[in-house]
């Protein structure tokens, strides 16, 4: 079977729509997180003090204003959680389809294990994404640039995770509602931008591999030597 026939049989179209879904959900996640941080900076400490004063159950003349602020805060939390789940689902969907764009026979099991197994998920996802990049047959000379982009995304993601799971709970004990601030938002923005950049780069490579020119090259047979000619490096 020809090499071009193998490509058509075992790959599928690049996940362009899935990549777009990643961009949209990441943007929604960052916007919702920014809204939460703005609320925290503008109202969070005062609202936390009021709730502590009321024992968590507002009453009296100030009850309506406090209840309204608590409702806004609860909605912001739900939106942040919802957009984060949506971004995670969109990314996993894209990654599964990106792997299948290289090889249709692969399953989603490795992707699920890479993200869900504790400890393993600190390293495995970035290795899996790099595997997809190598499988997309990138042009030569781009390895260093790709690794810088990939590692930048992963380090910023781990830093965001550490801030949210370790630093924020400690900081929130100082009288804030969540402890979320500009450092956490800035780190999340960097991680989201670099994540989108890796998705864009991989999707671009896979589109290039499926372009008409690449297909023509894949199907083009190697020229046969002319009768009586001798290949270079061989003697008669």
N, C-alpha and C positions, 0 to 999 in steps of 0.2 A: 504494500500500500504506500502511496506517495506521502511525503511529509505534509504537503498542503491538505491532503485528505484527512490525515490524523488531526490537524488543527481544527478543521471544520467539525469533525465527528466528536471530539472530546472537549470542546470549549463552547461557550455560549457568549451572547452579547455582553459588553461591559455594563455594570450596574449603574448607569447614568441617573436613572430616577431615584434609586436608593441613595446615591451620593447626594442628590439634591435634598432628599428628606433629611439627611444628616445635617446639611447646612442650615436648613430651616429650623430644625429642633434645637440645634446648638445655639442659634441666634435667640430663639425663644427662651431657652434656659438662661442665657446671660442677661437678657432684658428683665426677666422675672427676678433674678438674683440681684440685679442692680436696683430694682424697685424695692426689694426687701432691705437692702443696705441703706438706701435713702430713707426709708421709713425708720429703720433702726437709729440712724444718726439724728433724725429730726424729732422723733417721738419716743424711741425705745426706752431710754433711761427714765424719762419722766413717767411713762406708762408703767414700767416695772415698779417704780416707787409708789404709784397710786394703787396698783394691785396689791402690793405688800401692805399698804396702809389699810386697804379695805379687806384684807385677809382673803383676797381672791374672789370676793363677792361684792361688787360695787353696789352702793345704795345711796340714797339721798339725791341732792341736787346735781352732783357731778356724775351720777351713775350713767346717764344717757351718753355723755361725751366719752366716758371710759369704755362703755359697752361698744360704742361705735368704733373706737380705735382698736379694741380687741378683735372685733369682727374683721376689720381691714387687715390686721396682722394675721389672723387665721387664714383669710383668703390668700394672702401673699405666700404663706407657708405652703398651702395646698398647691398653688400654681407652681412654685419652685419644685416641689416634689413631683408634680405631674409632668412638667417639662423635662426634668432630669430623667424620669423613667422613659419618656418618649425619646429623648436623645440617646439613651442607652439602647433601647429597642431598635431605633433606626440604625445605629452604628453596627450592632450585631447583625442585623439583616443585610446591611451593605457588605460587611466582611464575609459573610457566608456566600453571597452572590459573587463577590470579587474572587474568592477561591474557586467557585464553580466556573467563573469566566476563564480561569486557567485550566481547570480540569473538571468537567461536568460530573465525574464519578465521585467526587469528594462529598462527604456528608457534613452536617452541622455539629456533630458530636465534639470535635476538637475545639471548635469555637466556644461552645458552651462550657466545656471543661476549663479552657484557658481563662475564662472570665469568672467562673463560679467557685472554683476550688481555692479555699483560703491559702495564702502563701504562694501557691502556684500562680495565682492571678497577679502577682507583683512582677512577674517576669514573662510568663508565657504569652500574653497578648501581643507584646511588642515583637517577640520572636515570630509569632504567627503572621503579623503584618509584614515583617521583613521577608518571610517566606513567599508571601503573595507577590511582593515587589520583584523578587528574583525570578519567580515563575512567569512574570509578565514580559520577560525578555527585554530589559531596558538597554538602551544604547550604552556603549562603553564610556568610561570616564565620569559617570554620574554617581558612583557608589559613595564617595565621600560626602557629597552634598546631601544625598538621601539619608545617610546615617546621622548627619548633623540634625536634619529636620526631624527624623524619627526619635532620636534620643532627646532632643529638645522638647518634643511633645510629651514623651513619657515622663521625663523628670518634672516638668511643670504639672503634669497630672498627679504624680505622686506627692508633690509639694502641696497641691490643693487638697488632696485627700488627707494629708497629715494635718494641715491647718484646720480643716473642718471637723475631723474626728478627735484631734488631740488638743489643739490650741483653743478652738472656739468654746468647747465645754468648760475649760479652765477660765477663760476670759468672761464668759457669761455669768459666772458666779460673782463678778464684781458689780452687778446691778443692772446689766443689760438684759434684753429679752433673749437674744440668740448669741450675741458676741460677734456676729458677722460685721465686718468692716471693710475698709478699702484694701488692706492687704489680701484678704481672702478673695475679694472681687477681682483685684488685679491679677492674681495668680490664676483664677478661673478663666479670665478673659484670654490670657496668654495660652493656657492649655486648650481652650476651645478653638482659637485661631490656628494653632499649630496642628491640632487634630483635623480641622477642615483642610489644612494644607496637605497633610498626608493623604487624605481621602481624594483630594483633587489630583494629586500627583499620580497616585495609583490608577485612578480612573482614566486619566489622560494617557498613560502608558498602554492601558488595555485597549483604548480606542485606537491608538496608533497601530497596535498589533493587528487590529481588525479592519484597518483602513483598506480600500481597494488596492493601493499600491503594495501594501504588505501581503495581501492575499495573492496578488499576481506573482510576487516574488516567491511566495511559498509554493505556488503551483508550477512555477517555471522549472522545467527539467534542466539539470546541469548539461552544458554543451558537451557532446561526445567528441573525442579527438578525431581529427580528419584521418581517413585511411592512409596508412603508411607513416603517420607521424609518430614520434616518440615522446611520451610525457617527460617533463623536466625531471632530472634526477634519476632517470632510468636509462639504461643502455640496451641496445638490441641484443 
